[in-house]
Amino acid sequence: MGCPLIIIGAGGHGAEIAAYALDMGLPLAGVIDDGKPKGAWQMSHIIGGMNDLPAFCQRRSEVHFLTAFGSND
């Protein structure tokens, strides 16, 4: 399988990106979001916040990510 994909942002845009990634068969490792608790989320899971990202990356030789956060306000 390919390099794991992390989505940064567990809001509506993050959910859309996750759905696209899964439809394309990409290895979705999970989502990073400072404002949500770890655990199940949509069709994946929340790994933790930005502080948890270095430990996740350290255990892998390569990680891809997409940022999917923002506010319409």
PDB file of N, CA, C and O in Angstrom, chain B, residues numbered from 101:
ATOM      1  N   MET B 101       0.838  -1.177   0.000  1.00  0.00           N
ATOM      2  CA  MET B 101       0.000   0.000   0.000  1.00  0.00           C
ATOM      3  C   MET B 101       0.877   1.231   0.000  1.00  0.00           C
ATOM      4  O   MET B 101       2.046   1.155   0.379  1.00  0.00           O
ATOM      5  N   GLY B 102       0.343   2.361  -0.415  1.00  0.00           N
ATOM      6  CA  GLY B 102       1.115   3.580  -0.543  1.00  0.00           C
ATOM      7  C   GLY B 102       1.346   4.302   0.766  1.00  0.00           C
ATOM      8  O   GLY B 102       1.029   3.810   1.849  1.00  0.00           O
ATOM      9  N   CYS B 103       1.895   5.456   0.627  1.00  0.00           N
ATOM     10  CA  CYS B 103       2.215   6.323   1.748  1.00  0.00           C
ATOM     11  C   CYS B 103       0.922   6.789   2.427  1.00  0.00           C
ATOM     12  O   CYS B 103      -0.034   7.151   1.741  1.00  0.00           O
ATOM     13  N   PRO B 104       0.880   6.785   3.773  1.00  0.00           N
ATOM     14  CA  PRO B 104      -0.343   7.180   4.455  1.00  0.00           C
ATOM     15  C   PRO B 104      -0.662   8.663   4.258  1.00  0.00           C
ATOM     16  O   PRO B 104       0.233   9.506   4.190  1.00  0.00           O
ATOM     17  N   LEU B 105      -1.948   8.955   4.169  1.00  0.00           N
ATOM     18  CA  LEU B 105      -2.446  10.312   4.000  1.00  0.00           C
ATOM     19  C   LEU B 105      -3.080  10.775   5.304  1.00  0.00           C
ATOM     20  O   LEU B 105      -3.888  10.060   5.896  1.00  0.00           O
ATOM     21  N   ILE B 106      -2.717  11.959   5.745  1.00  0.00           N
ATOM     22  CA  ILE B 106      -3.308  12.602   6.913  1.00  0.00           C
ATOM     23  C   ILE B 106      -4.088  13.804   6.419  1.00  0.00           C
ATOM     24  O   ILE B 106      -3.603  14.557   5.575  1.00  0.00           O
ATOM     25  N   ILE B 107      -5.281  13.988   6.932  1.00  0.00           N
ATOM     26  CA  ILE B 107      -6.056  15.193   6.651  1.00  0.00           C
ATOM     27  C   ILE B 107      -5.979  16.063   7.893  1.00  0.00           C
ATOM     28  O   ILE B 107      -6.236  15.598   9.003  1.00  0.00           O
ATOM     29  N   ILE B 108      -5.624  17.323   7.703  1.00  0.00           N
ATOM     30  CA  ILE B 108      -5.554  18.254   8.817  1.00  0.00           C
ATOM     31  C   ILE B 108      -6.810  19.105   8.783  1.00  0.00           C
ATOM     32  O   ILE B 108      -6.958  19.993   7.944  1.00  0.00           O
ATOM     33  N   GLY B 109      -7.713  18.816   9.713  1.00  0.00           N
ATOM     34  CA  GLY B 109      -8.995  19.511   9.805  1.00  0.00           C
ATOM     35  C   GLY B 109     -10.142  18.530   9.725  1.00  0.00           C
ATOM     36  O   GLY B 109     -10.325  17.863   8.707  1.00  0.00           O
ATOM     37  N   ALA B 110     -10.923  18.435  10.801  1.00  0.00           N
ATOM     38  CA  ALA B 110     -12.020  17.472  10.862  1.00  0.00           C
ATOM     39  C   ALA B 110     -13.386  18.149  10.774  1.00  0.00           C
ATOM     40  O   ALA B 110     -14.328  17.768  11.469  1.00  0.00           O
ATOM     41  N   GLY B 111     -13.475  19.147   9.918  1.00  0.00           N
ATOM     42  CA  GLY B 111     -14.753  19.806   9.693  1.00  0.00           C
ATOM     43  C   GLY B 111     -15.400  19.279   8.421  1.00  0.00           C
ATOM     44  O   GLY B 111     -15.102  18.173   7.969  1.00  0.00           O
ATOM     45  N   GLY B 112     -16.272  20.072   7.860  1.00  0.00           N
ATOM     46  CA  GLY B 112     -16.980  19.668   6.651  1.00  0.00           C
ATOM     47  C   GLY B 112     -16.059  19.462   5.463  1.00  0.00           C
ATOM     48  O   GLY B 112     -16.213  18.496   4.716  1.00  0.00           O
ATOM     49  N   HIS B 113     -15.098  20.368   5.282  1.00  0.00           N
ATOM     50  CA  HIS B 113     -14.165  20.225   4.156  1.00  0.00           C
ATOM     51  C   HIS B 113     -13.297  18.983   4.340  1.00  0.00           C
ATOM     52  O   HIS B 113     -13.025  18.265   3.378  1.00  0.00           O
ATOM     53  N   GLY B 114     -12.864  18.729   5.577  1.00  0.00           N
ATOM     54  CA  GLY B 114     -12.075  17.526   5.865  1.00  0.00           C
ATOM     55  C   GLY B 114     -12.852  16.265   5.542  1.00  0.00           C
ATOM     56  O   GLY B 114     -12.287  15.302   5.023  1.00  0.00           O
ATOM     57  N   ALA B 115     -14.149  16.261   5.846  1.00  0.00           N
ATOM     58  CA  ALA B 115     -14.991  15.101   5.549  1.00  0.00           C
ATOM     59  C   ALA B 115     -15.090  14.870   4.043  1.00  0.00           C
ATOM     60  O   ALA B 115     -15.071  13.727   3.588  1.00  0.00           O
ATOM     61  N   GLU B 116     -15.197  15.950   3.270  1.00  0.00           N
ATOM     62  CA  GLU B 116     -15.247  15.810   1.813  1.00  0.00           C
ATOM     63  C   GLU B 116     -13.934  15.260   1.269  1.00  0.00           C
ATOM     64  O   GLU B 116     -13.930  14.365   0.424  1.00  0.00           O
ATOM     65  N   ILE B 117     -12.821  15.800   1.758  1.00  0.00           N
ATOM     66  CA  ILE B 117     -11.506  15.331   1.312  1.00  0.00           C
ATOM     67  C   ILE B 117     -11.331  13.848   1.662  1.00  0.00           C
ATOM     68  O   ILE B 117     -10.817  13.073   0.855  1.00  0.00           O
ATOM     69  N   ALA B 118     -11.760  13.459   2.865  1.00  0.00           N
ATOM     70  CA  ALA B 118     -11.656  12.054   3.286  1.00  0.00           C
ATOM     71  C   ALA B 118     -12.465  11.160   2.349  1.00  0.00           C
ATOM     72  O   ALA B 118     -11.996  10.096   1.947  1.00  0.00           O
ATOM     73  N   ALA B 119     -13.668  11.587   2.004  1.00  0.00           N
ATOM     74  CA  ALA B 119     -14.507  10.791   1.102  1.00  0.00           C
ATOM     75  C   ALA B 119     -13.841  10.633  -0.262  1.00  0.00           C
ATOM     76  O   ALA B 119     -13.839   9.542  -0.832  1.00  0.00           O
ATOM     77  N   TYR B 120     -13.277  11.718  -0.784  1.00  0.00           N
ATOM     78  CA  TYR B 120     -12.579  11.641  -2.072  1.00  0.00           C
ATOM     79  C   TYR B 120     -11.390  10.700  -1.989  1.00  0.00           C
ATOM     80  O   TYR B 120     -11.190   9.862  -2.869  1.00  0.00           O
ATOM     81  N   ALA B 121     -10.599  10.840  -0.926  1.00  0.00           N
ATOM     82  CA  ALA B 121      -9.409   9.995  -0.761  1.00  0.00           C
ATOM     83  C   ALA B 121      -9.791   8.522  -0.722  1.00  0.00           C
ATOM     84  O   ALA B 121      -9.156   7.695  -1.377  1.00  0.00           O
ATOM     85  N   LEU B 122     -10.818   8.196   0.037  1.00  0.00           N
ATOM     86  CA  LEU B 122     -11.247   6.803   0.135  1.00  0.00           C
ATOM     87  C   LEU B 122     -11.794   6.293  -1.190  1.00  0.00           C
ATOM     88  O   LEU B 122     -11.536   5.151  -1.572  1.00  0.00           O
ATOM     89  N   ASP B 123     -12.554   7.141  -1.899  1.00  0.00           N
ATOM     90  CA  ASP B 123     -13.068   6.759  -3.219  1.00  0.00           C
ATOM     91  C   ASP B 123     -11.942   6.480  -4.208  1.00  0.00           C
ATOM     92  O   ASP B 123     -12.080   5.646  -5.103  1.00  0.00           O
ATOM     93  N   MET B 124     -10.819   7.192  -4.037  1.00  0.00           N
ATOM     94  CA  MET B 124      -9.669   7.014  -4.922  1.00  0.00           C
ATOM     95  C   MET B 124      -8.764   5.872  -4.472  1.00  0.00           C
ATOM     96  O   MET B 124      -7.779   5.554  -5.138  1.00  0.00           O
ATOM     97  N   GLY B 125      -9.099   5.259  -3.345  1.00  0.00           N
ATOM     98  CA  GLY B 125      -8.305   4.141  -2.851  1.00  0.00           C
ATOM     99  C   GLY B 125      -7.020   4.561  -2.154  1.00  0.00           C
ATOM    100  O   GLY B 125      -6.106   3.749  -2.005  1.00  0.00           O
ATOM    101  N   LEU B 126      -6.934   5.820  -1.721  1.00  0.00           N
ATOM    102  CA  LEU B 126      -5.741   6.292  -1.026  1.00  0.00           C
ATOM    103  C   LEU B 126      -5.745   5.773   0.417  1.00  0.00           C
ATOM    104  O   LEU B 126      -6.808   5.646   1.023  1.00  0.00           O
ATOM    105  N   PRO B 127      -4.581   5.477   0.960  1.00  0.00           N
ATOM    106  CA  PRO B 127      -4.493   4.959   2.330  1.00  0.00           C
ATOM    107  C   PRO B 127      -4.663   6.080   3.360  1.00  0.00           C
ATOM    108  O   PRO B 127      -3.681   6.687   3.786  1.00  0.00           O
ATOM    109  N   LEU B 128      -5.889   6.348   3.753  1.00  0.00           N
ATOM    110  CA  LEU B 128      -6.198   7.407   4.710  1.00  0.00           C
ATOM    111  C   LEU B 128      -5.847   6.936   6.118  1.00  0.00           C
ATOM    112  O   LEU B 128      -6.483   6.033   6.662  1.00  0.00           O
ATOM    113  N   ALA B 129      -4.826   7.561   6.698  1.00  0.00           N
ATOM    114  CA  ALA B 129      -4.361   7.172   8.026  1.00  0.00           C
ATOM    115  C   ALA B 129      -5.221   7.777   9.120  1.00  0.00           C
ATOM    116  O   ALA B 129      -5.333   7.201  10.202  1.00  0.00           O
ATOM    117  N   GLY B 130      -5.823   8.915   8.865  1.00  0.00           N
ATOM    118  CA  GLY B 130      -6.658   9.569   9.866  1.00  0.00           C
ATOM    119  C   GLY B 130      -6.629  11.076   9.705  1.00  0.00           C
ATOM    120  O   GLY B 130      -6.169  11.615   8.698  1.00  0.00           O
ATOM    121  N   VAL B 131      -7.140  11.737  10.741  1.00  0.00           N
ATOM    122  CA  VAL B 131      -7.328  13.177  10.707  1.00  0.00           C
ATOM    123  C   VAL B 131      -6.673  13.800  11.937  1.00  0.00           C
ATOM    124  O   VAL B 131      -6.668  13.210  13.017  1.00  0.00           O
ATOM    125  N   ILE B 132      -6.130  14.982  11.762  1.00  0.00           N
ATOM    126  CA  ILE B 132      -5.567  15.775  12.856  1.00  0.00           C
ATOM    127  C   ILE B 132      -6.472  16.983  13.057  1.00  0.00           C
ATOM    128  O   ILE B 132      -6.800  17.685  12.100  1.00  0.00           O
ATOM    129  N   ASP B 133      -6.875  17.225  14.303  1.00  0.00           N
ATOM    130  CA  ASP B 133      -7.700  18.403  14.598  1.00  0.00           C
ATOM    131  C   ASP B 133      -7.546  18.743  16.075  1.00  0.00           C
ATOM    132  O   ASP B 133      -7.798  17.901  16.937  1.00  0.00           O
ATOM    133  N   ASP B 134      -7.136  19.965  16.369  1.00  0.00           N
ATOM    134  CA  ASP B 134      -6.949  20.398  17.754  1.00  0.00           C
ATOM    135  C   ASP B 134      -8.260  20.556  18.508  1.00  0.00           C
ATOM    136  O   ASP B 134      -8.272  20.529  19.739  1.00  0.00           O
ATOM    137  N   GLY B 135      -9.350  20.719  17.794  1.00  0.00           N
ATOM    138  CA  GLY B 135     -10.625  21.016  18.439  1.00  0.00           C
ATOM    139  C   GLY B 135     -11.546  19.822  18.646  1.00  0.00           C
ATOM    140  O   GLY B 135     -12.675  19.993  19.105  1.00  0.00           O
ATOM    141  N   LYS B 136     -11.092  18.627  18.321  1.00  0.00           N
ATOM    142  CA  LYS B 136     -11.953  17.442  18.450  1.00  0.00           C
ATOM    143  C   LYS B 136     -11.206  16.351  19.206  1.00  0.00           C
ATOM    144  O   LYS B 136      -9.980  16.271  19.130  1.00  0.00           O
ATOM    145  N   PRO B 137     -11.938  15.512  19.933  1.00  0.00           N
ATOM    146  CA  PRO B 137     -11.277  14.442  20.692  1.00  0.00           C
ATOM    147  C   PRO B 137     -10.822  13.294  19.788  1.00  0.00           C
ATOM    148  O   PRO B 137     -11.388  13.066  18.719  1.00  0.00           O
ATOM    149  N   LYS B 138      -9.795  12.582  20.236  1.00  0.00           N
ATOM    150  CA  LYS B 138      -9.340  11.394  19.515  1.00  0.00           C
ATOM    151  C   LYS B 138     -10.467  10.374  19.449  1.00  0.00           C
ATOM    152  O   LYS B 138     -11.288  10.276  20.361  1.00  0.00           O
ATOM    153  N   GLY B 139     -10.496   9.617  18.358  1.00  0.00           N
ATOM    154  CA  GLY B 139     -11.483   8.552  18.231  1.00  0.00           C
ATOM    155  C   GLY B 139     -12.147   8.543  16.873  1.00  0.00           C
ATOM    156  O   GLY B 139     -11.696   9.207  15.940  1.00  0.00           O
ATOM    157  N   ALA B 140     -13.214   7.790  16.773  1.00  0.00           N
ATOM    158  CA  ALA B 140     -13.933   7.616  15.509  1.00  0.00           C
ATOM    159  C   ALA B 140     -14.417   8.960  14.968  1.00  0.00           C
ATOM    160  O   ALA B 140     -14.835   9.843  15.716  1.00  0.00           O
ATOM    161  N   TRP B 141     -14.348   9.081  13.655  1.00  0.00           N
ATOM    162  CA  TRP B 141     -14.789  10.295  12.963  1.00  0.00           C
ATOM    163  C   TRP B 141     -15.171   9.931  11.542  1.00  0.00           C
ATOM    164  O   TRP B 141     -14.389   9.316  10.817  1.00  0.00           O
ATOM    165  N   GLN B 142     -16.377  10.314  11.148  1.00  0.00           N
ATOM    166  CA  GLN B 142     -16.852  10.067   9.789  1.00  0.00           C
ATOM    167  C   GLN B 142     -16.484   8.654   9.335  1.00  0.00           C
ATOM    168  O   GLN B 142     -16.918   7.677   9.946  1.00  0.00           O
ATOM    169  N   MET B 143     -15.695   8.540   8.279  1.00  0.00           N
ATOM    170  CA  MET B 143     -15.302   7.238   7.748  1.00  0.00           C
ATOM    171  C   MET B 143     -13.880   6.878   8.136  1.00  0.00           C
ATOM    172  O   MET B 143     -13.293   5.964   7.557  1.00  0.00           O
ATOM    173  N   SER B 144     -13.314   7.594   9.120  1.00  0.00           N
ATOM    174  CA  SER B 144     -11.943   7.366   9.563  1.00  0.00           C
ATOM    175  C   SER B 144     -11.881   7.581  11.073  1.00  0.00           C
ATOM    176  O   SER B 144     -12.804   7.210  11.797  1.00  0.00           O
ATOM    177  N   HIS B 145     -10.782   8.185  11.546  1.00  0.00           N
ATOM    178  CA  HIS B 145     -10.664   8.496  12.966  1.00  0.00           C
ATOM    179  C   HIS B 145      -9.755   9.706  13.164  1.00  0.00           C
ATOM    180  O   HIS B 145      -8.927  10.025  12.311  1.00  0.00           O
ATOM    181  N   ILE B 146      -9.924  10.367  14.294  1.00  0.00           N
ATOM    182  CA  ILE B 146      -9.081  11.495  14.647  1.00  0.00           C
ATOM    183  C   ILE B 146      -7.887  10.959  15.426  1.00  0.00           C
ATOM    184  O   ILE B 146      -8.035  10.338  16.478  1.00  0.00           O
ATOM    185  N   ILE B 147      -6.714  11.213  14.890  1.00  0.00           N
ATOM    186  CA  ILE B 147      -5.464  10.766  15.494  1.00  0.00           C
ATOM    187  C   ILE B 147      -5.157  11.593  16.736  1.00  0.00           C
ATOM    188  O   ILE B 147      -4.623  11.081  17.720  1.00  0.00           O
ATOM    189  N   GLY B 148      -5.492  12.851  16.681  1.00  0.00           N
ATOM    190  CA  GLY B 148      -5.217  13.785  17.765  1.00  0.00           C
ATOM    191  C   GLY B 148      -5.057  15.177  17.207  1.00  0.00           C
ATOM    192  O   GLY B 148      -5.548  15.485  16.121  1.00  0.00           O
ATOM    193  N   GLY B 149      -4.357  16.030  17.966  1.00  0.00           N
ATOM    194  CA  GLY B 149      -4.113  17.398  17.538  1.00  0.00           C
ATOM    195  C   GLY B 149      -2.759  17.537  16.875  1.00  0.00           C
ATOM    196  O   GLY B 149      -2.051  16.554  16.655  1.00  0.00           O
ATOM    197  N   MET B 150      -2.408  18.779  16.559  1.00  0.00           N
ATOM    198  CA  MET B 150      -1.131  19.044  15.890  1.00  0.00           C
ATOM    199  C   MET B 150       0.055  18.565  16.732  1.00  0.00           C
ATOM    200  O   MET B 150       1.089  18.187  16.182  1.00  0.00           O
ATOM    201  N   ASN B 151      -0.083  18.579  18.040  1.00  0.00           N
ATOM    202  CA  ASN B 151       1.007  18.099  18.897  1.00  0.00           C
ATOM    203  C   ASN B 151       1.253  16.602  18.744  1.00  0.00           C
ATOM    204  O   ASN B 151       2.342  16.122  19.058  1.00  0.00           O
ATOM    205  N   ASP B 152       0.258  15.859  18.265  1.00  0.00           N
ATOM    206  CA  ASP B 152       0.392  14.408  18.064  1.00  0.00           C
ATOM    207  C   ASP B 152       0.999  14.055  16.709  1.00  0.00           C
ATOM    208  O   ASP B 152       1.414  12.916  16.496  1.00  0.00           O
ATOM    209  N   LEU B 153       1.052  15.005  15.809  1.00  0.00           N
ATOM    210  CA  LEU B 153       1.522  14.735  14.452  1.00  0.00           C
ATOM    211  C   LEU B 153       2.996  14.312  14.386  1.00  0.00           C
ATOM    212  O   LEU B 153       3.305  13.368  13.658  1.00  0.00           O
ATOM    213  N   PRO B 154       3.919  14.959  15.108  1.00  0.00           N
ATOM    214  CA  PRO B 154       5.322  14.519  15.010  1.00  0.00           C
ATOM    215  C   PRO B 154       5.530  13.054  15.406  1.00  0.00           C
ATOM    216  O   PRO B 154       6.299  12.346  14.756  1.00  0.00           O
ATOM    217  N   ALA B 155       4.862  12.599  16.450  1.00  0.00           N
ATOM    218  CA  ALA B 155       5.008  11.195  16.874  1.00  0.00           C
ATOM    219  C   ALA B 155       4.468  10.252  15.798  1.00  0.00           C
ATOM    220  O   ALA B 155       5.056   9.202  15.540  1.00  0.00           O
ATOM    221  N   PHE B 156       3.359  10.621  15.176  1.00  0.00           N
ATOM    222  CA  PHE B 156       2.799   9.806  14.095  1.00  0.00           C
ATOM    223  C   PHE B 156       3.794   9.714  12.946  1.00  0.00           C
ATOM    224  O   PHE B 156       4.048   8.627  12.427  1.00  0.00           O
ATOM    225  N   CYS B 157       4.355  10.847  12.550  1.00  0.00           N
ATOM    226  CA  CYS B 157       5.281  10.889  11.411  1.00  0.00           C
ATOM    227  C   CYS B 157       6.594  10.177  11.717  1.00  0.00           C
ATOM    228  O   CYS B 157       7.204   9.587  10.825  1.00  0.00           O
ATOM    229  N   GLN B 158       7.025  10.228  12.957  1.00  0.00           N
ATOM    230  CA  GLN B 158       8.299   9.629  13.341  1.00  0.00           C
ATOM    231  C   GLN B 158       8.321   8.120  13.124  1.00  0.00           C
ATOM    232  O   GLN B 158       9.383   7.541  12.895  1.00  0.00           O
ATOM    233  N   ARG B 159       7.164   7.485  13.195  1.00  0.00           N
ATOM    234  CA  ARG B 159       7.079   6.036  13.037  1.00  0.00           C
ATOM    235  C   ARG B 159       6.979   5.606  11.574  1.00  0.00           C
ATOM    236  O   ARG B 159       6.850   4.415  11.290  1.00  0.00           O
ATOM    237  N   ARG B 160       7.037   6.553  10.652  1.00  0.00           N
ATOM    238  CA  ARG B 160       6.895   6.248   9.230  1.00  0.00           C
ATOM    239  C   ARG B 160       7.994   6.932   8.437  1.00  0.00           C
ATOM    240  O   ARG B 160       8.495   7.978   8.848  1.00  0.00           O
ATOM    241  N   SER B 161       8.372   6.357   7.313  1.00  0.00           N
ATOM    242  CA  SER B 161       9.416   6.975   6.500  1.00  0.00           C
ATOM    243  C   SER B 161       8.885   8.139   5.675  1.00  0.00           C
ATOM    244  O   SER B 161       9.643   9.035   5.304  1.00  0.00           O
ATOM    245  N   GLU B 162       7.585   8.131   5.386  1.00  0.00           N
ATOM    246  CA  GLU B 162       6.991   9.187   4.567  1.00  0.00           C
ATOM    247  C   GLU B 162       5.512   9.303   4.913  1.00  0.00           C
ATOM    248  O   GLU B 162       4.837   8.298   5.134  1.00  0.00           O
ATOM    249  N   VAL B 163       5.018  10.533   4.957  1.00  0.00           N
ATOM    250  CA  VAL B 163       3.601  10.807   5.223  1.00  0.00           C
ATOM    251  C   VAL B 163       3.167  11.942   4.308  1.00  0.00           C
ATOM    252  O   VAL B 163       3.877  12.939   4.172  1.00  0.00           O
ATOM    253  N   HIS B 164       2.022  11.799   3.691  1.00  0.00           N
ATOM    254  CA  HIS B 164       1.432  12.881   2.904  1.00  0.00           C
ATOM    255  C   HIS B 164       0.314  13.508   3.722  1.00  0.00           C
ATOM    256  O   HIS B 164      -0.307  12.845   4.552  1.00  0.00           O
ATOM    257  N   PHE B 165       0.064  14.790   3.481  1.00  0.00           N
ATOM    258  CA  PHE B 165      -1.029  15.443   4.190  1.00  0.00           C
ATOM    259  C   PHE B 165      -1.718  16.458   3.293  1.00  0.00           C
ATOM    260  O   PHE B 165      -1.135  16.983   2.345  1.00  0.00           O
ATOM    261  N   LEU B 166      -2.967  16.714   3.620  1.00  0.00           N
ATOM    262  CA  LEU B 166      -3.745  17.768   2.973  1.00  0.00           C
ATOM    263  C   LEU B 166      -4.347  18.626   4.076  1.00  0.00           C
ATOM    264  O   LEU B 166      -4.887  18.106   5.053  1.00  0.00           O
ATOM    265  N   THR B 167      -4.253  19.917   3.918  1.00  0.00           N
ATOM    266  CA  THR B 167      -4.916  20.803   4.882  1.00  0.00           C
ATOM    267  C   THR B 167      -6.345  21.016   4.419  1.00  0.00           C
ATOM    268  O   THR B 167      -6.602  21.263   3.240  1.00  0.00           O
ATOM    269  N   ALA B 168      -7.256  20.918   5.350  1.00  0.00           N
ATOM    270  CA  ALA B 168      -8.688  21.033   5.022  1.00  0.00           C
ATOM    271  C   ALA B 168      -9.395  21.770   6.147  1.00  0.00           C
ATOM    272  O   ALA B 168     -10.341  21.259   6.748  1.00  0.00           O
ATOM    273  N   PHE B 169      -8.922  22.978   6.421  1.00  0.00           N
ATOM    274  CA  PHE B 169      -9.573  23.754   7.489  1.00  0.00           C
ATOM    275  C   PHE B 169      -9.736  25.185   7.041  1.00  0.00           C
ATOM    276  O   PHE B 169      -9.071  25.647   6.114  1.00  0.00           O
ATOM    277  N   GLY B 170     -10.610  25.863   7.700  1.00  0.00           N
ATOM    278  CA  GLY B 170     -10.898  27.259   7.389  1.00  0.00           C
ATOM    279  C   GLY B 170     -12.273  27.605   7.901  1.00  0.00           C
ATOM    280  O   GLY B 170     -12.981  26.761   8.452  1.00  0.00           O
ATOM    281  N   SER B 171     -12.634  28.827   7.717  1.00  0.00           N
ATOM    282  CA  SER B 171     -13.933  29.287   8.177  1.00  0.00           C
ATOM    283  C   SER B 171     -14.523  30.214   7.129  1.00  0.00           C
ATOM    284  O   SER B 171     -13.818  31.044   6.554  1.00  0.00           O
ATOM    285  N   ASN B 172     -15.798  30.072   6.889  1.00  0.00           N
ATOM    286  CA  ASN B 172     -16.477  30.950   5.950  1.00  0.00           C
ATOM    287  C   ASN B 172     -16.800  32.315   6.546  1.00  0.00           C
ATOM    288  O   ASN B 172     -17.203  33.238   5.837  1.00  0.00           O
ATOM    289  N   ASP B 173     -16.617  32.426   7.861  1.00  0.00           N
ATOM    290  CA  ASP B 173     -16.904  33.709   8.530  1.00  0.00           C
ATOM    291  C   ASP B 173     -15.906  34.770   8.183  1.00  0.00           C
ATOM    292  O   ASP B 173     -16.012  35.899   8.664  1.00  0.00           O
TER     293      ASP B 173
END
